[in-house]
Amino acid sequence: MPLKIGNFNPDRGKPRDLIRITGEGFVRGTQVIFFPDREGYDVTVKTAGELTVKVPEVVETGVIHLRNPDGESSSSTKSFTVQEPPIYITQLKPTSGQVGEKIIIAGHGFDLNGRKGTVKFGSYVATQIDWSSDILIRATIPANARAGEVHIEVATHHGTARSPQPFTIK
């Protein structure tokens, strides 16, 4: 049975929302790719004609693509609409550091309009934060942080974003 997207519901949402896709030819290992080339996560193939997927952190309005492990692919005829305002992290510079060092967090949706937000290194809350712009934050690795691999989270009135890649506290 050829791979084909029939429909998806809901047709609009935000990162981490669960989307149901119907169609044909779904198999274990089917990837769901949202615009711009971002893979959905927690894909569950329920039947050859139904799967569910969570919307990735970094996503824009656009068509949805499916790709099976054998390379077969299919695209939706309509777009998935991202509900604004999105907040997401695209990059960490550097990707590792020691307590007291500053890092740059690049992304989107960091505009606070005078409100306070938070930055966490895993469960450790940063107290020194420079909200440089809508797309850049400078944060200092907190003094109480312990060595290990963590994800960085930025929370604002727009929502919470989690770094797509881990950060290593040395």
N, C-alpha and C positions, 0 to 999 in steps of 0.2 A: 504494500500500500504506500503510495507516494506521500511525502511529508507536505502537509498543507495546514495553514492557519485559517480557521473558519471565522472565529469571533473571539473577543476577549471582554471581560467584565470585571470591574468597572473599566470604562474607557478613559478615565482620568483619575489622578491620584498623586501621591507624594512618595518620597523614598520610604522604604520599609512596608508599604501597603501590600497586601496580598491580592494578586490578580489571577483570575481563572481564565485559561485559554482553552478553546475547543477547536477541533479540527480533525486531522487524520495523520497516521503514521508516527505517532509519538512513541518513543522507546526510551528505556532507561539510559541516562546519559545525554538526553536531549538538552542542548543549551538554549537559553532564552537571552537574546541580545537586545538591549534597549539603546536608543539613540543617545549619545554618540559613541557607539561601540563599547557599551558597558554591560557586563554580564549580570543577569539577575541571579539571585541566590535562593537557597532552600527550594530548589525545583523538585516538585513531587509529581511524577508521572502516575496518574491514577488509572488510566486506561489508554489504549491506543488513540483515543479521541478526546482525552481531557488531561490537563495538567494544571498545577498551580505554581506560582512563582512570586517571590517578593521583589519589589522594585529596588534597584540598587541605589546607593547613596548619591552618586553623581549621575544625573539623568536629565535629559531635555526632551521637549515635545518632539515626537517623531514616530516612525513606523517601528514595529517590533519584528525581529528576525528570529527564526529558529534554525538550529543546526544539529543534525544527528551525528553520532560518532562516526558513521560511514561517510560523512562529508555532505550529505544531502541537505539542502537548505530551502527555506520558504520565508516570505515576508508578508506582513499584514497589508491589507488594502487601505486601511485607515490608520490614523496616528493615535498614539497614546498621548494624552494631554497631561503635562505636569502642572499641578496646581501650585501657584506661587504663594508665598515667596519660598524658593528652595534655599536650604543652607547645606553646604557640603564642603569637605576638605579635599583638595586635590593633591597637595604636596607638603612634605615636611623637609626643612633644611636646617641642620643635617638630619639624618635618620637615627642618630644615636648621640648621647651626651651624658655628662655628669651633673650631679646636683649643683645648682647655682648657675649653670650655663643657660644662655638664651637660645631659643630656636625660633624659626620663622614658620608660621602655619599659613599656607596659601589656600584659598578656596573662594567661596561665594556666599553672600547673604550675611556677612558679619556686621552690617550696618545696625547700630544700636539705637540711633535717634536719641542719644542721651541716657539710655538705660544701661544698666550693668549686665554683664554676662559672666559666664564661668568657663575656665579651661581646666581640664583634668588630664593628668598623665596616669591612666588607669584609674585607680581610686584616690590618687593624690591630687589635691586641688592646688592649682597655681595661685599665688597671691600677688605676683608681679606680672602684670599683663599690660601691654601697650596695644590698644585697639587702633592700629595704624590706619586702616581703611576698611571698606566693604569687602576687600579681597585679601588683606594681610593682617596677621596678628603676630606680635612678638611676645613670647611667654618664657618665663624663667622656670627651669625644672625645680620643683619645690624641695625645700631642705629635708622634709621627712620622707621623700621618695626613696624606695629601695631598688636595688639593681634587679633588672629583669626586662622582659619584653612586655610592652603594654600598648594599648591603642590610645590615641589622644582624642578627647571629646571636647567640642565647643558647643556651649548652650547659649542661645540668645532668645529673644522674644519670638524669633522665627521658628525655633525648634532646636533640635540637637543633631549635630553631625559627628560622625565617628571617622577617624582616619582610615582610608582604605588599606594602608600598609601599617605594620607595627612600628613602634619606636622602641629603641633599646636604651634603657637607663643603665649606665656603666657603674 
